[in-house]
């Protein structure tokens, strides 16, 4: 899956580093965070704990007493990138603790880099902290090492990822995440609500809800109610939507109960906040036989009917998805079915991967692997169609009035996003006139006056 543009590759999300001025003698830990937004949340939690224990966070390798590398092991290319990052940290600093998805395969790491201090797997926060304590003993100062109200965040202050569960109960054949991360474990709804409240109280204006399977939230705990909060995605979305921030749902599968989320989005559109009319649904394919061969959840769902029902209830809904082309056994007819489905579905935002074997995935042993040149040809045809759809959809927004959130302001203008754009993976709306008084996190109203394939331009109204 190597030909997708980097900005659509969850495994190539930007490396995040944070800075923090240390007091004299304060132990310093560096962090390199690779991988998807879920890994970024893990890094934030580790750093929050370290910060609370009196460690400072080093902005570079040279000043750090040790460096944590939070790895990604989703694809072979991501594994190689993780090994490279570990090597770089060893060269630059020498004292390296490895954690994250690739940590589920410790011998893979120690085989390449035997001198790492410790290897821990995904979500083993306690073990990471133990490894840090062993490498660099803490030196807390209760008067100065106060934890920031919202913890340490690697994402800009005005938006934050909110992880609601971990692991996955499915067994999609191309995916090794359930082997690495285990079965679904949902966080209690009251704990998520408390974290969200703290984030919003600390200035966060947009919450990005993430998990491996957001629509399955609470299935493992039978949607139990605890402290007045039921662990179900509809209840959780309603609760989060009441906090006043934008709430964006990622990694939702087209289960029938997703229909119950759409009225919340339509309501929020009228009231100007809450659950955004945006669903990030990894369809991966449209042909029922390919979906069955992939062992996808909701493989038999009538997705076009679902999409039509969502749009009927909330006409402004934005649908983002990812697809795999060239899956083993995919025939030209099945691929053409996908293209025809795209013509009907008219998704707003689309990413596409060419199928690639991943070590340990069950799809590796399926018959009839598709030759590379056929995969490339299908990818080109798919992206051409997706781009044309995106361009037409954005063009149709010219002249409309939209609320946007400001991400950054520089001398040239303000970079913003509409409700239809998730950070890092979707497009932007640029304001290049009268932007001087804007600040990151502001939510303002603009009239769209220009569109390209992926981005919009507008002016304040
Ligand atoms: S739903 Fe499928 S692709 Fe997603 S994490 Fe679970 S097994 Fe992997």
Boltz pocket constraint, residues with backbone or C-beta under 6 A from the ligand:
constraints:
  - pocket:
      binder: B
      contacts: [[A, 168], [A, 169], [A, 170], [A, 171], [A, 172], [A, 175], [A, 176], [A, 177], [A, 178], [A, 212], [A, 213], [A, 295], [A, 297]]
      max_distance: 6.0
